[in-house]
């Protein structure tokens, strides 16, 4: 329902943007196929470019590093917008729950479950991917600081704001890692909600 409501409310995507999405998808799909066949370390950007029928420079234009192909998804950019659209008096954890419910619904409708598992496995097992993920989570944390600052009227650089923002981001990251480390048993959604609950309620 959320996905249909969103698509009905949003303007149609232009031709140029559709081409960009198509190229990004082709690069990702090629990467996942190669990684499944020969492993992450053996997969080169040159091989990815050839399989996706683009140049290596095009791969780097869309994804600055090979790790970003695994980590980047189409839902990250809407997180801040969706959080800001939530009621100002709603707790940030409840807002996150709502946004994550929508994001997971969209992801499950658009991404192969086996691809999701592969992405999670690489984040757990490959040091380069894990390191890049930490950088990415830092950027997400800065975004969360801005949202929290607006909600509370405090400065985004306050220690308490930064600590709480990174606690929330860390909860999301650890939920995904926990799911991968436990053989993808159960649903990722449940682990995410448990982790957010721990931040909200404490131990």
LUMLO-391408 format. One line per field, with one value per residue (C-alpha): residue number from 1; residue in one letter; x negated, y, z negated; chain. Coordinates in nm, 3 decimals. Layout:
% LUMLO-391408
num	NUM,...;
residu	A,...;
x	X,...;
y	Y,...;
z	Z,...;
chaine	A,...;
***
This chain:
% LUMLO-391408
num	1,2,3,4,5,6,7,8,9,10,11,12,13,14,15,16,17,18,19,20,21,22,23,24,25,26,27,28,29,30,31,32,33,34,35,36,37,38,39,40,41,42,43,44,45,46,47,48,49,50,51,52,53,54,55,56,57,58,59,60,61,62,63,64,65,66,67,68,69,70,71,72,73,74,75,76,77,78,79,80,81,82,83,84,85,86,87,88,89,90,91,92,93,94,95,96,97,98,99,100,101,102,103,104,105,106,107,108,109,110,111,112,113,114,115,116,117,118,119,120,121,122,123,124,125,126,127,128,129,130,131,132,133,134,135,136,137,138,139,140,141,142,143,144,145,146,147,148,149,150,151,152,153,154,155,156,157,158,159,160,161,162,163,164,165,166,167,168,169,170,171,172,173,174,175,176,177,178,179,180,181,182,183,184,185,186,187,188,189,190,191,192,193,194,195,196,197,198,199,200,201,202,203;
residu	X,X,X,X,X,X,X,X,X,X,X,X,X,X,X,X,X,X,X,X,X,X,X,X,X,X,X,X,X,X,X,X,X,X,X,X,X,X,X,X,X,X,X,X,X,X,X,X,X,X,X,X,X,X,X,X,X,X,X,X,X,X,X,X,X,X,X,X,X,X,X,X,X,X,X,X,X,X,X,X,X,X,X,X,X,X,X,X,X,X,X,X,X,X,X,X,X,X,X,X,X,X,X,X,X,X,X,X,X,X,X,X,X,X,X,X,X,X,X,X,X,X,X,X,X,X,X,X,X,X,X,X,X,X,X,X,X,X,X,X,X,X,X,X,X,X,X,X,X,X,X,X,X,X,X,X,X,X,X,X,X,X,X,X,X,X,X,X,X,X,X,X,X,X,X,X,X,X,X,X,X,X,X,X,X,X,X,X,X,X,X,X,X,X,X,X,X,X,X,X,X,X,X;
x	0.000,-0.278,-0.457,-0.142,-0.062,-0.412,-0.417,-0.077,-0.191,-0.529,-0.578,-0.685,-1.059,-1.214,-1.396,-1.741,-1.675,-1.534,-1.853,-2.061,-1.859,-1.890,-2.269,-2.302,-2.088,-2.293,-2.617,-2.475,-2.331,-2.661,-2.850,-2.629,-2.653,-3.033,-3.064,-2.844,-3.057,-3.408,-3.395,-3.428,-3.806,-3.843,-3.583,-3.736,-3.579,-3.696,-3.505,-3.198,-3.213,-3.241,-2.952,-2.734,-2.835,-2.967,-3.315,-3.512,-3.488,-3.108,-3.116,-3.323,-3.092,-2.801,-2.991,-3.316,-3.444,-3.364,-3.238,-2.978,-2.816,-2.734,-2.639,-2.446,-2.075,-1.795,-1.628,-1.903,-1.830,-1.465,-1.534,-1.586,-1.290,-1.062,-1.174,-1.111,-0.761,-0.669,-0.489,-0.729,-0.594,-0.648,-0.945,-1.235,-1.232,-0.864,-0.937,-1.220,-0.992,-0.743,-1.004,-1.178,-0.846,-0.794,-1.153,-1.148,-0.816,-0.966,-1.288,-1.108,-0.902,-1.205,-1.510,-1.570,-1.583,-1.900,-2.064,-1.970,-2.133,-2.444,-2.477,-2.446,-2.694,-2.953,-2.907,-2.983,-3.263,-3.459,-3.677,-3.682,-3.303,-3.268,-3.508,-3.324,-2.996,-3.125,-3.199,-2.853,-2.689,-2.877,-2.710,-2.372,-2.450,-2.511,-2.175,-2.013,-2.179,-2.012,-1.671,-1.715,-1.834,-1.520,-1.299,-1.461,-1.568,-1.926,-2.245,-2.323,-2.677,-2.572,-2.730,-2.395,-2.248,-2.549,-2.551,-2.181,-2.197,-2.483,-2.306,-2.013,-2.235,-2.434,-2.113,-2.017,-2.363,-2.383,-2.036,-2.143,-2.471,-2.293,-2.053,-2.343,-2.548,-2.252,-2.200,-1.916,-1.679,-1.354,-1.279,-1.518,-1.227,-1.188,-1.555,-1.547,-1.246,-1.412,-1.728,-1.535,-1.339,-1.664,-1.772,-1.434,-1.383,-1.736,-1.824;
y	0.000,0.242,0.182,0.247,0.563,0.693,0.621,0.785,1.101,1.137,1.290,1.061,1.009,1.173,0.988,1.095,0.978,0.647,0.592,0.660,0.412,0.154,0.198,0.177,-0.137,-0.297,-0.228,-0.373,-0.682,-0.751,-0.710,-0.953,-1.214,-1.193,-1.205,-1.514,-1.683,-1.591,-1.411,-1.047,-1.006,-1.168,-0.937,-0.628,-0.303,-0.383,-0.712,-0.538,-0.275,-0.540,-0.744,-0.433,-0.314,0.020,0.169,0.149,0.529,0.499,0.252,0.499,0.786,0.605,0.434,0.591,0.252,-0.114,-0.130,0.137,-0.088,-0.330,-0.071,0.195,0.147,0.362,0.413,0.605,0.942,0.943,0.871,1.234,1.355,1.088,1.159,1.531,1.455,1.283,1.476,1.696,1.568,1.201,1.030,0.988,0.611,0.588,0.799,0.565,0.264,0.414,0.505,0.167,-0.015,0.172,0.122,-0.252,-0.286,-0.112,-0.313,-0.645,-0.548,-0.448,-0.647,-1.020,-1.164,-1.352,-1.024,-0.874,-1.170,-1.143,-0.773,-0.845,-1.132,-0.913,-0.644,-0.902,-1.097,-0.851,-0.603,-0.345,-0.346,-0.329,-0.033,0.154,0.079,0.255,0.565,0.547,0.512,0.822,1.021,0.877,0.976,1.337,1.339,1.199,1.476,1.738,1.578,1.544,1.904,2.026,1.811,1.924,2.281,2.192,2.230,1.941,1.935,1.882,1.572,1.434,1.478,1.312,1.025,0.950,0.980,0.731,0.500,0.486,0.434,0.169,-0.011,-0.037,-0.160,-0.420,-0.554,-0.624,-0.782,-0.995,-1.124,-1.219,-1.376,-1.595,-1.743,-1.505,-1.680,-1.491,-1.153,-0.857,-0.630,-0.800,-0.757,-0.390,-0.326,-0.509,-0.302,0.026,-0.083,-0.137,0.221,0.359,0.164,0.076,-0.265;
z	0.000,-0.093,0.235,0.440,0.244,0.297,0.670,0.715,0.536,0.708,1.055,1.336,1.369,1.674,1.950,1.833,1.478,1.606,1.804,1.493,1.289,1.568,1.577,1.199,1.195,1.475,1.285,0.963,1.131,1.307,0.980,0.792,1.070,1.075,0.697,0.681,0.948,0.835,0.501,0.401,0.408,0.751,0.905,1.066,1.180,1.533,1.525,1.385,1.661,1.932,1.791,1.757,2.106,1.982,1.942,1.614,1.591,1.604,1.315,1.110,1.206,1.048,0.766,0.633,0.510,0.568,0.211,0.287,0.548,0.267,0.007,0.197,0.249,0.383,0.044,-0.138,0.025,-0.085,-0.454,-0.561,-0.356,-0.504,-0.862,-0.818,-0.691,-1.017,-1.297,-1.496,-1.829,-1.736,-1.896,-1.655,-1.714,-1.619,-1.312,-1.217,-1.263,-1.021,-0.760,-0.787,-0.747,-0.420,-0.305,-0.376,-0.193,0.109,0.088,0.064,0.367,0.574,0.466,0.494,0.140,0.236,0.337,-0.001,-0.175,0.042,-0.042,-0.413,-0.395,-0.225,-0.490,-0.758,-0.587,-0.370,-0.565,-0.283,-0.260,-0.638,-0.654,-0.380,-0.555,-0.867,-0.658,-0.506,-0.848,-0.965,-0.685,-0.786,-1.145,-1.041,-0.868,-1.181,-1.385,-1.164,-1.209,-1.585,-1.613,-1.436,-1.658,-1.982,-1.908,-1.999,-1.799,-1.563,-1.703,-2.067,-2.218,-2.329,-1.980,-1.819,-2.068,-2.026,-1.647,-1.625,-1.870,-1.630,-1.326,-1.512,-1.604,-1.236,-1.141,-1.418,-1.341,-0.982,-1.094,-1.355,-1.088,-0.860,-1.140,-1.237,-0.892,-0.795,-1.031,-1.085,-0.929,-0.916,-1.008,-1.344,-1.432,-1.332,-1.555,-1.846,-1.807,-1.795,-2.100,-2.290,-2.211,-2.308,-2.630,-2.734,-2.877;
chaine	A,A,A,A,A,A,A,A,A,A,A,A,A,A,A,A,A,A,A,A,A,A,A,A,A,A,A,A,A,A,A,A,A,A,A,A,A,A,A,A,A,A,A,A,A,A,A,A,A,A,A,A,A,A,A,A,A,A,A,A,A,A,A,A,A,A,A,A,A,A,A,A,A,A,A,A,A,A,A,A,A,A,A,A,A,A,A,A,A,A,A,A,A,A,A,A,A,A,A,A,A,A,A,A,A,A,A,A,A,A,A,A,A,A,A,A,A,A,A,A,A,A,A,A,A,A,A,A,A,A,A,A,A,A,A,A,A,A,A,A,A,A,A,A,A,A,A,A,A,A,A,A,A,A,A,A,A,A,A,A,A,A,A,A,A,A,A,A,A,A,A,A,A,A,A,A,A,A,A,A,A,A,A,A,A,A,A,A,A,A,A,A,A,A,A,A,A,A,A,A,A,A,A;
***
